[in-house]
Amino acid sequence: MKSLNVFINESNNPVKDKYPNVKELGIGEFNGILWGHCFLYENNKYYSEMGWTNCFPSYCKMVIENDKVMPCQTDKYQRPDLKKLFDE
């Protein structure tokens, strides 16, 4: 049986090279939607090294300060209806 680590490899995250880094937003707090490592803010998608492993997106406040990124939960629910915002 393969180790679980084979299936969870953050360095090969498909969002990492597809979207700009969330740090490009600058220092501050940004209310958006987070799904995995993809942060949706003002209709733009960003890669966030810090992400959540959820079945569905969740509302999130992304706090960026001193070159550190921290997603903060603003809603305790996962939102299946937000999934369509992440469709390409």
C-alpha positions in Angstrom: 0.0 0.0 0.0 1.3 3.4 -0.9 2.0 6.0 1.7 -0.5 8.9 2.0 2.3 11.3 1.2 2.3 10.1 -2.4 -1.1 11.6 -2.8 -0.5 14.9 -0.9 2.4 16.7 -2.5 2.0 20.5 -2.1 5.1 21.2 -4.2 3.2 19.9 -7.2 0.0 21.9 -6.5 -1.6 22.7 -9.9 -2.7 26.1 -8.7 0.8 27.2 -7.8 2.0 28.0 -11.3 -1.4 28.9 -12.7 -2.3 31.9 -10.6 -0.3 34.8 -9.1 0.8 34.5 -5.5 -1.7 36.0 -3.0 1.2 38.1 -1.6 0.8 40.3 -4.7 -2.3 41.8 -3.0 0.1 43.5 -0.6 -0.1 43.9 3.2 -3.6 43.9 4.6 -6.8 41.9 5.1 -8.7 40.7 2.1 -12.2 39.1 2.3 -12.7 36.4 -0.3 -13.3 32.7 -0.8 -10.7 30.0 -0.3 -10.8 26.5 -1.8 -7.7 24.4 -1.3 -4.8 26.8 -2.2 -6.9 29.0 -4.5 -8.1 32.3 -3.1 -10.8 34.2 -5.0 -10.7 37.9 -4.4 -12.6 40.5 -6.4 -13.1 38.0 -9.3 -9.4 37.2 -9.5 -7.8 33.9 -8.4 -4.5 33.8 -6.4 -2.3 31.0 -5.2 -2.0 30.8 -1.4 0.7 28.6 0.1 -1.5 28.4 3.2 -4.7 26.7 2.2 -7.6 24.6 3.4 -8.4 21.1 2.3 -12.2 21.2 2.0 -14.7 19.5 -0.2 -16.2 22.9 -1.0 -15.1 26.6 -0.9 -15.4 28.6 2.3 -15.5 32.4 3.0 -12.2 33.5 4.2 -10.3 36.6 5.4 -6.7 36.4 4.0 -4.3 38.3 6.3 -1.0 39.3 4.7 1.7 40.9 6.9 5.5 40.8 7.1 5.6 38.5 4.1 3.4 35.9 5.9 0.0 34.7 4.8 -2.7 33.5 7.1 -6.2 32.5 6.1 -8.8 33.2 8.8 -12.1 31.5 8.8 -15.1 34.0 8.6 -17.7 31.3 8.1 -17.8 27.9 9.7 -19.6 26.3 6.7 -18.4 25.0 3.4 -20.4 26.4 0.6 -21.2 24.0 -2.4 -22.9 26.9 -4.2 -19.5 28.8 -4.4 -17.9 25.9 -6.4 -19.2 27.4 -9.7 -17.0 30.4 -9.1 -13.9 28.2 -9.4 -14.9 26.6 -12.7 -12.7 27.5 -15.6 
